[in-house]
Each structure stands twice: as C-alpha cells, then as structure tokens.
Amino acid sequence: MSTNYDKVFAQQQEYIAKRASGYREQALKIYPWICGRCRREFTRRNLSELTVHHVDHNHDNNPTDGSNWELLCLYCHDEEHSKFENLVRYGSAEETEIKSSTYNPFADLKERMKGKN
C-alpha cells in the first residue's frame, strides 16, 4: 500500500515542479501582483484575474528573466490584445511602435527599502 502512496506522491511532486517552471508561475514569482496598466493590486483570492502578457505577443518567447512578460488584469489584457489586433488588421496612419507598460512598480524600491530598516 505504501508503494502506491509513494507513486502518487512522486507524480504530484513532478506535477508541481513542472507547473512551477511554467512562465505564469515564474512571472508571479518575479513581479509584484499589480496590473502593469491600471495598477490594480491582487491577492491570492483574486490572483486568477491577473494574467501574464507577452510584450512581443509571441507566447513561445519566454526568457527566464521575465523581459517579455508583464502582469495585466483580465480587462487590461483584453484591451492590449484588441489594440494589437486592430493594428495588425487596419495598420496605422503613422509609424508607431507598440510600447510596453509605463508603470514601474520598482521605481521607488530603494527608498521604500530604507524605510523598513
């Protein structure tokens, strides 16, 4: 009976390790749980509403440093993809580049860390 338990336990550990290596889990470890557009903050309770957006829109481009990811709430993520689809479909009257989030949650990190000492 314990061998069956050991097998199930090993499978669960393998599943957890595989899942933790996914880009969503990596992004949630790297970045604060804040939408990069509207700045809405998230907790474990509503974390399912926070998505990982690929800045270059390539879901296969997942550098481990997170440089192609930004966390967006469901609404901002939908808006970002709508803008991109419209750009692809209709083009632009002027040459513009797609900019990533202007919000930097780490902008005052050094000052905030000083206050904790």
N, C-alpha and C positions, 0 to 999 in steps of 0.2 A: 504494500500500500504506500509506503514512503517513497518508492521509486516513481510512482505515478505523480505524487506531490512534487517530487524533485523535478520531474519532466515539465509539469505545468509551471512551476516556479521559474525554471530556466527559460521557458518560452516567454513568460511575462517579462523577465529581465531583458531578454533580447528585443522584445517589442518596445519596451521603454527606452532602451538605448538607441534603437533605430528612429523612434519618434523624436527623441531629443536632438538627433543630428539633423532633423528637417529644418528648412530655412525659417519657418514660423517660430519654432521654439528657440532657434538661435537669435532671431531678431528680438524676441521678447526678453531674452537674457541681456542683450546688448543695450537696448534703448529703453528709456523710461516709458511707461504705459500712458502716453499722451498722444493725441492725434496731432500730426505734423501740420495740419491746416487750421482746424478750428480750436485747437488746444484743449479739447475736452479730455479730462483725466479718467482713467479706467482703474478698476479694482478687479479682484478675482471674480467677483459676482457678475460683472458685465464685460469681462475680457473677450468673450466670443464676438463682441461687436467691434473689436479692434482688428484690423486686417493688415497684412504686410503687402505694401505696394512696391512693385518693381519699377524703379525710376525710369529705366530704359525700355520698359514694357516687355522685356524678354524674361520669361519665367525660368529659363534654363541658365540664366546668368546669376549665380548665387555665390559671390565671393564671401568667404567666411568673415571678412572684416565688416560686412554689412553695408558696403559702399553703394550697393544697388538697391537697397531697401529703405523704405520709410514706413512708419506706422501711421495708418489713416483709419478713422472711424468708417463705418459702412457707408455713410452718406457722402463724406468727402472722397472716399474711394470710388464710389459710383460717379460722382461729378468729374473726377480726374479722368476716368475712362471715357466718359461722354465727351469731354473736351478733346481727348486724343482721337477718338473715333471721328468726330467732326473734322478735325484737322486732316486726318487721312482721307476722309470722304470728300470734303469740299476744298481742301487746301487752305491757303492763307493769302490774303491780298498783299501782304508784305512778308519778307523772310523773318521769321521769329524762331527762337529755339524754345523747346519745352523746358521750363525751369522747374527745379525741384522745390521743395518746401523752403520758405523763407524763415520759418520759425526754428530757432536753435535752442533746444531745451538745456544745452550745456553752456550757454553764453556767460552766465554769471556763476558757474560752478565753483571757481576758485574762491570767490567772495563768500559763497554760501558755506563752503567747507571751513573757512576761517571762523565762522560764527559757531560752529559745532564744538570747537576746542575749548 
